[in-house]
Amino acid sequence: MRKLFLIILSGLFLGGCNLKLFKPSPAGLEILTNPNSSITLDGADSGTTPYSNQSLKAGSYVLKLTPSSPDLPPYETKIDLSAGTSTVISHTFASSPIDSSGYILQLVEGLPDDSHLSVISDPDMVNVNLDGVPSGFTPLSKLAVSPGSHTLNITSPGFTPQEIGITTRMGYNLIVNVKLAPSTITLTPPPPASSSALSTPTPSSSPATSPSPSPAALTPAKPYVVIGETETGWLRVRADASSASTELGKANTGEKLKYLGVTTDTGWHKVEFEDSAGYVSAKYSTLIK
């Protein structure tokens, strides 16, 4: 048995085979944040952003980014680094995790003669535009694309759009995981009434009845929550911060509800609805402060 081992080992060296070829390829990680942040990987300090390291061991890591501003909450996520590829992370901090934005780009090995693009988003069902051409809605899975540089635009009503420069490679599926930040709605007051409109109207034989304003037209004092666009034209109001909770009613698109000062980590705003406390999904509503 020992003689057989020596024969195999000799054959490897005589054949010009280097044992270093069996060492796995490293993985890369690039991180850019706004503002700059400190980085920990699996609890170990790993520097600050902007960050680039192409010599990491492939595998799963817990990534935590702590912004330089103490008023902003940190960002934590789990990432899987693949050998021979570089994962790109971009993150913009905000006063609340719901208001933050960013994206993660990862290459996953696929068919050797194909190049694909997949897009995942928060919220779901956002518009995907590739190189100026509408390409569908998220989640988008394995869209065939040519290898090389492209421009990706992600848009959705009620959210700040993102434009991302990407590079696809032959034999890989590029997975783009993007989070959009809710956009702030600016309400424009109506123009002042003209002098003629302020004149005393001529009495009529029957008193005029003023129509009641719609719920969407009533604007509570700030802060309040505006219901965004949905496929149904309304959004369910729940008794608790869960999609499985009892439904209190339906708030119409554009309706403004008094904010009760609570936004959960799972993405629910606490609001006042028909004189009761309830919750609406932050994915389909916007907090106006």
C-alpha positions in Angstrom: 0.0 0.0 0.0 2.8 2.4 0.9 4.6 1.6 -2.4 1.3 2.4 -4.3 1.1 5.8 -2.5 4.7 6.6 -3.4 4.1 5.7 -7.1 1.0 8.0 -7.2 2.8 10.9 -5.5 5.8 10.5 -7.8 3.5 10.6 -10.8 2.0 13.9 -9.7 5.4 15.6 -9.4 6.8 14.0 -12.6 3.8 15.1 -14.5 4.4 18.8 -13.5 1.3 18.9 -11.2 1.5 21.5 -8.5 -0.3 20.6 -5.2 -1.3 24.3 -4.8 -3.8 23.8 -7.7 -6.0 22.0 -5.2 -6.4 25.1 -3.0 -9.9 26.6 -3.4 -10.2 30.0 -5.0 -10.8 32.9 -2.7 -14.0 35.0 -2.7 -14.3 38.8 -3.0 -16.4 41.4 -1.1 -16.9 45.1 -2.0 -18.9 47.4 0.3 -19.9 51.1 -0.2 -22.1 52.9 2.3 -23.5 56.4 2.9 -22.4 57.6 5.3 -19.2 55.5 5.8 -19.4 52.7 8.3 -17.4 50.2 10.3 -17.5 46.5 9.2 -17.7 43.3 11.2 -17.8 39.8 9.7 -18.9 37.1 12.0 -18.3 39.5 14.9 -14.7 40.3 13.9 -13.7 43.9 13.1 -12.9 44.0 9.4 -12.2 47.7 8.6 -14.3 50.5 7.3 -16.1 51.5 4.1 -15.3 51.9 1.3 -14.1 48.3 1.5 -12.6 45.8 -0.9 -11.2 42.4 -0.1 -10.6 39.7 -2.8 -9.0 37.2 -0.5 -11.8 36.0 1.7 -12.7 32.3 2.3 -15.8 31.3 0.5 -18.8 30.6 2.7 -21.5 32.2 4.8 -20.9 35.3 6.9 -22.9 37.6 9.2 -22.2 41.1 8.1 -22.9 44.1 10.3 -22.4 47.7 9.2 -22.4 50.4 11.8 -22.6 54.0 10.4 -20.3 56.7 11.5 -23.3 58.8 12.6 -24.6 57.6 16.1 -28.1 58.7 15.2 -28.5 56.1 12.5 -29.3 52.4 13.2 -26.8 49.7 12.0 -27.5 47.3 9.1 -27.1 43.5 9.6 -27.5 40.7 7.1 -26.3 37.3 6.2 -24.2 36.9 3.0 -22.9 33.9 1.1 -19.6 34.5 -0.7 -18.8 32.2 -3.7 -15.3 31.2 -4.7 -14.0 33.0 -7.7 -16.6 35.8 -7.6 -16.9 39.2 -5.9 -20.1 40.2 -4.0 -21.0 43.9 -4.1 -23.0 45.6 -1.4 -24.2 49.2 -1.4 -26.3 50.6 1.5 -27.7 54.1 2.4 -28.5 54.5 6.0 -31.7 56.3 7.3 -33.2 57.1 10.6 -35.3 54.0 10.3 -34.5 50.6 8.6 -37.7 51.0 6.6 -36.4 54.3 5.1 -33.0 52.8 4.2 -32.1 51.7 0.7 -29.4 49.7 -1.2 -28.6 46.6 -3.1 -26.5 43.4 -3.2 -25.0 42.0 -6.4 -24.0 38.3 -6.4 -22.9 36.0 -9.2 -24.1 32.4 -9.1 -22.6 29.8 -11.4 -25.1 28.6 -14.1 -24.9 27.1 -17.5 -21.6 27.6 -19.3 -23.0 29.1 -22.5 -25.6 31.4 -20.9 -25.7 34.7 -19.1 -28.7 35.5 -16.9 -30.1 38.2 -14.6 -32.4 37.8 -11.6 -33.9 40.7 -9.6 -35.4 40.5 -6.1 -36.9 43.6 -4.5 -38.4 45.1 -1.3 -41.2 45.9 -2.0 -42.3 43.3 -4.4 -43.9 43.9 -7.9 -41.6 46.9 -8.9 -40.8 47.8 -12.5 -37.5 46.5 -13.9 -36.0 48.4 -16.8 -32.8 47.1 -18.4 -30.9 49.4 -20.8 -34.0 51.5 -21.3 -36.2 48.5 -22.2 -39.1 47.5 -19.8 -38.3 43.9 -18.7 -41.1 43.0 -16.3 -41.8 43.1 -12.6 -40.0 41.6 -9.6 -39.4 38.9 -8.6 -37.7 38.4 -12.0 -35.9 35.1 -12.5 -33.1 34.2 -15.0 -33.8 36.8 -17.7 -31.4 36.0 -20.6 -29.0 38.9 -21.2 -25.8 39.4 -23.1 -22.6 39.3 -21.0 -21.1 42.8 -20.3 -22.1 46.1 -18.8 -25.7 47.1 -18.4 -27.8 49.8 -16.7 -30.7 48.6 -14.4 -33.5 50.9 -13.3 -35.8 49.9 -10.5 -39.0 52.0 -10.0 -42.3 51.8 -8.1 -44.9 54.4 -7.2 -44.3 55.9 -3.8 -40.7 54.8 -3.7 -37.4 56.5 -4.6 -36.1 54.9 -7.9 -32.7 53.3 -8.1 -30.3 53.1 -11.0 -27.6 50.4 -10.8 -24.7 49.7 -13.1 -24.2 46.0 -13.4 -21.9 43.6 -15.3 -23.1 40.2 -16.3 -20.8 37.2 -17.1 -21.0 34.2 -19.4 -21.8 31.1 -17.4 -23.3 33.0 -14.4 -26.7 34.2 -13.1 -26.3 37.8 -11.6 -28.7 38.1 -8.7 -29.7 41.7 -7.8 -31.3 42.1 -4.4 -32.5 45.7 -4.1 -34.4 47.7 -1.4 -36.2 50.9 -2.3 -36.7 53.7 0.2 -40.2 55.2 0.5 -40.4 58.6 -1.1 -41.6 61.7 0.7 -44.8 63.1 -0.6 -44.9 66.9 -0.8 -48.4 68.3 -0.5 -49.0 71.5 -2.5 -51.6 73.9 -1.0 -54.4 75.2 -3.3 -54.0 78.7 -4.7 -55.6 81.5 -2.8 -59.2 82.3 -3.8 -59.7 85.3 -6.0 -61.6 88.4 -4.8 -64.6 87.5 -6.9 -64.8 84.1 -5.2 -64.9 85.9 -1.8 -68.0 88.0 -2.7 -71.3 87.2 -1.1 -73.2 84.7 -3.2 -76.7 85.6 -4.3 -79.3 83.8 -2.1 -81.2 81.1 -3.9 -84.6 79.7 -3.2 -83.1 76.5 -1.6 -80.0 76.3 0.5 -77.0 74.7 -1.2 -75.6 71.5 0.4 -71.8 71.2 0.5 -70.6 67.7 -0.4 -68.7 65.9 2.3 -65.0 65.6 1.7 -63.7 62.1 0.8 -61.5 60.4 3.5 -58.4 60.7 1.2 -58.9 64.5 1.1 -58.8 64.9 4.9 -55.2 65.6 6.1 -54.4 64.9 9.7 -51.7 66.8 11.5 -48.1 65.5 11.0 -46.9 62.8 11.4 -49.4 60.8 9.4 -49.3 57.8 7.0 -50.4 57.9 3.3 -51.7 54.8 1.7 -49.8 54.0 -1.5 -50.9 52.5 -4.8 -51.9 48.8 -4.7 -53.4 46.4 -7.3 -56.7 46.5 -5.5 -56.9 50.3 -4.9 -57.0 49.8 -1.1 -54.9 48.4 1.7 -56.1 46.2 4.6 -55.8 47.7 8.1 -54.9 45.0 10.7 -55.6 44.8 14.5 -52.0 43.8 15.0 -48.7 44.0 13.1 -49.2 40.8 11.2 -50.8 39.8 7.9 -52.6 37.0 9.8 -54.2 39.5 12.2 -57.9 40.5 12.2 -58.8 42.9 9.5 -60.3 46.2 10.8 -61.2 47.5 7.4 -59.7 48.8 4.1 -58.0 52.2 3.6 -58.2 53.6 0.1 -55.2 54.6 -2.0 -54.3 58.2 -1.1 -56.1 58.1 2.3 -54.2 59.7 5.2 -54.2 58.1 8.6 -52.9 59.5 11.9 -49.6 58.0 12.8 -49.5 56.6 16.4 -45.7 56.8 16.7 -44.8 53.1 16.2 -43.1 51.4 13.3 -42.2 47.8 13.9 -39.0 46.0 12.9 -41.2 43.8 10.6 -42.4 46.7 8.6 -45.8 47.9 10.0 -47.0 51.4 10.8 -49.4 51.9 13.8 -52.2 54.2 12.7 -55.6 55.5 13.8 -58.4 54.0 11.7 -62.1 54.7 12.3 -61.3 55.8 15.9 -59.4 52.6 16.6 -55.7 51.7 16.7 -54.5 49.5 13.8 -51.5 48.6 11.6 -50.8 49.0 7.9 -47.9 47.5 5.9 -45.1 50.0 5.4 -44.4 48.4 2.0 -47.5 50.0 0.7 -47.7 53.2 2.7 -45.5 56.2 3.4 -44.8 57.9 6.7 -45.0 61.7 6.4 -43.1 63.4 9.3 
